[in-house]
Amino acid sequence: MGAEKKWLFALFSAAFVSVMLFLSSISGFISAAYGYHRTFAPTVPRGAAYPPAFAYYISGDGNDGHRIFRLLLSVYHPRNRYLLHIGAEGSDQERRKLAGLVSSVPAIRAFGNVDVLGKPDRLSYMGSTNIAAVLHAAAVLLKMDGGWDWFITLSASDYPLLTQDGMPFSCFYVGFEVI
């Protein structure tokens, strides 16, 4: 009888472990234990009854990665879409570092609305290259998500800005008289 009890104990133990592994994989316990965070796609309501959504193109030259990231954090809002670009003068390592900084912010990772442009364009503020880069960014943003209302271009040197939630309501009605 001792051998039969050991066999049943092993069978029930294996069944119990299998059920627990199955349930934990459904609940995400295993993924959290190994450092993987399950991202969810929260929906931000859009439409005429809601505030406008903006598409931001934030660009900079080589060694502007931290300034671009700081500017992103100052204007970030989950409703908006962002495309970050370091010009051809910057290194691929700097682009990877910027992408790492972006992915280190939990809110940005959760909403998934910030991208770093991998193939750099030449940026010169005196000529057509800047216009071409802006048009390329608008095309990329439209391809990724066309649900925005306004397109805004910023440079890494434009740092001290406010989000659309930080602006007083009266800023939107400057020059208009309500009758």
VMD Tcl script that draws the C-alpha trace (Angstrom):
set ca {
  {0.00 0.00 0.00}
  {2.90 2.41 0.57}
  {3.87 2.31 -3.13}
  {0.29 3.06 -4.23}
  {0.09 6.10 -1.90}
  {3.39 7.45 -3.24}
  {2.16 7.07 -6.80}
  {-1.17 8.84 -6.02}
  {0.69 11.58 -4.14}
  {2.98 12.14 -7.14}
  {-0.01 12.18 -9.52}
  {-1.98 14.69 -7.44}
  {1.11 16.84 -6.90}
  {1.83 16.98 -10.64}
  {-1.83 17.80 -11.36}
  {-1.83 20.53 -8.72}
  {1.38 22.10 -10.06}
  {0.02 21.95 -13.63}
  {-3.21 23.67 -12.65}
  {-1.32 26.34 -10.69}
  {1.02 27.02 -13.62}
  {-1.93 27.31 -15.97}
  {-3.79 29.71 -13.68}
  {-0.71 31.79 -13.01}
  {0.07 32.11 -16.71}
  {-3.45 33.39 -17.32}
  {-3.20 35.96 -14.54}
  {0.25 37.16 -15.58}
  {2.08 35.94 -12.47}
  {4.83 34.27 -14.49}
  {5.41 37.28 -16.70}
  {5.64 39.59 -13.66}
  {8.07 37.25 -11.94}
  {10.52 37.47 -14.82}
  {10.38 41.26 -15.13}
  {8.05 41.44 -18.12}
  {5.24 43.91 -17.77}
  {2.09 43.26 -19.65}
  {1.05 46.42 -21.45}
  {-2.55 47.30 -21.93}
  {-3.98 49.53 -24.58}
  {-5.99 52.10 -22.66}
  {-8.40 53.98 -24.82}
  {-8.51 57.73 -24.67}
  {-11.83 59.09 -25.89}
  {-11.60 61.33 -28.93}
  {-14.12 63.33 -30.85}
  {-15.93 66.64 -30.94}
  {-17.04 66.41 -27.30}
  {-13.45 65.95 -26.06}
  {-10.33 68.14 -26.10}
  {-8.29 68.06 -29.32}
  {-5.52 65.54 -29.87}
  {-2.11 66.75 -31.02}
  {0.62 65.08 -33.02}
  {4.05 66.29 -31.91}
  {7.22 66.05 -33.95}
  {10.14 66.79 -31.62}
  {13.52 67.01 -33.32}
  {17.06 67.79 -32.36}
  {20.66 67.50 -33.46}
  {23.39 65.23 -32.14}
  {23.76 65.28 -28.34}
  {20.17 66.57 -27.93}
  {18.71 63.28 -26.70}
  {18.29 64.42 -23.09}
  {16.82 67.74 -24.17}
  {14.34 65.97 -26.45}
  {13.36 63.64 -23.62}
  {12.96 66.55 -21.19}
  {10.78 68.38 -23.71}
  {8.71 65.23 -24.24}
  {8.08 64.92 -20.50}
  {7.04 68.56 -20.28}
  {4.38 68.29 -23.02}
  {3.34 64.64 -22.61}
  {-0.35 63.83 -22.54}
  {-1.91 60.39 -23.16}
  {-4.29 61.82 -25.77}
  {-1.45 62.97 -28.05}
  {0.92 61.18 -30.43}
  {4.69 61.85 -30.43}
  {7.51 61.24 -32.89}
  {11.05 61.93 -31.69}
  {13.89 62.52 -34.14}
  {17.62 62.95 -33.65}
  {19.26 64.27 -36.82}
  {21.90 62.47 -38.88}
  {24.64 64.13 -36.80}
  {23.56 62.02 -33.82}
  {24.74 58.45 -33.37}
  {22.66 55.29 -33.39}
  {23.72 54.79 -29.77}
  {22.11 58.13 -28.87}
  {18.88 57.07 -30.61}
  {18.87 53.77 -28.70}
  {19.52 55.66 -25.46}
  {16.59 57.99 -26.19}
  {14.35 55.00 -26.96}
  {15.46 53.44 -23.66}
  {14.63 56.62 -21.75}
  {11.21 56.74 -23.39}
  {10.45 53.11 -22.57}
  {11.52 53.61 -18.95}
  {8.49 55.82 -18.23}
  {5.54 53.60 -17.21}
  {2.81 55.94 -18.50}
  {4.44 56.25 -21.92}
  {4.94 52.50 -22.06}
  {1.29 51.90 -21.09}
  {-0.21 54.22 -23.69}
  {2.35 53.42 -26.42}
  {2.01 56.80 -28.09}
  {5.69 57.80 -28.39}
  {8.03 56.60 -31.13}
  {11.65 57.37 -31.98}
  {12.46 57.74 -35.66}
  {15.08 55.13 -36.50}
  {16.30 56.40 -39.86}
  {17.56 59.94 -39.36}
  {16.98 62.79 -41.77}
  {19.46 65.60 -42.28}
  {18.34 68.67 -40.38}
  {19.30 72.13 -41.47}
  {17.12 75.00 -40.38}
  {18.17 77.04 -43.39}
  {16.78 75.22 -46.38}
  {14.41 72.60 -47.62}
  {15.75 69.75 -45.49}
  {13.78 70.94 -42.48}
  {10.58 71.13 -44.51}
  {11.21 67.67 -45.94}
  {11.82 66.26 -42.45}
  {8.60 67.83 -41.13}
  {6.57 66.46 -44.05}
  {8.13 63.04 -43.57}
  {7.26 63.14 -39.86}
  {3.65 64.11 -40.63}
  {3.40 61.20 -43.08}
  {4.82 58.77 -40.51}
  {2.44 60.04 -37.81}
  {-0.55 59.75 -40.15}
  {0.47 56.21 -41.02}
  {0.79 55.21 -37.34}
  {-2.29 57.00 -35.99}
  {-4.44 59.46 -37.86}
  {-6.67 60.30 -34.89}
  {-5.07 63.64 -34.09}
  {-6.44 67.10 -34.85}
  {-3.35 69.33 -34.87}
  {0.29 68.85 -35.88}
  {2.97 70.64 -33.86}
  {6.70 70.73 -34.54}
  {9.12 71.42 -31.73}
  {12.86 71.63 -31.48}
  {14.95 70.42 -28.55}
  {15.71 74.08 -27.78}
  {11.99 74.83 -27.15}
  {12.11 73.30 -23.67}
  {10.08 75.30 -21.16}
  {6.56 74.54 -22.35}
  {3.25 73.59 -20.73}
  {0.90 70.75 -21.59}
  {-2.55 71.52 -22.89}
  {-3.87 70.78 -19.38}
  {-1.48 73.34 -17.88}
  {-2.78 76.25 -19.96}
  {-5.45 78.44 -18.45}
  {-8.82 78.27 -20.19}
  {-8.65 81.96 -21.11}
  {-5.64 81.32 -23.37}
  {-7.88 79.71 -25.96}
  {-10.14 82.77 -26.27}
  {-7.62 85.56 -26.57}
  {-8.94 88.30 -28.85}
  {-12.54 87.07 -28.91}
  {-15.37 88.70 -27.12}
  {-18.21 86.53 -25.87}
  {-21.59 88.20 -26.32}
}
mol new
graphics top color blue
foreach p $ca { graphics top sphere $p radius 0.5 }
foreach p [lrange $ca 0 end-1] q [lrange $ca 1 end] { graphics top cylinder $p $q radius 0.2 }
display resetview
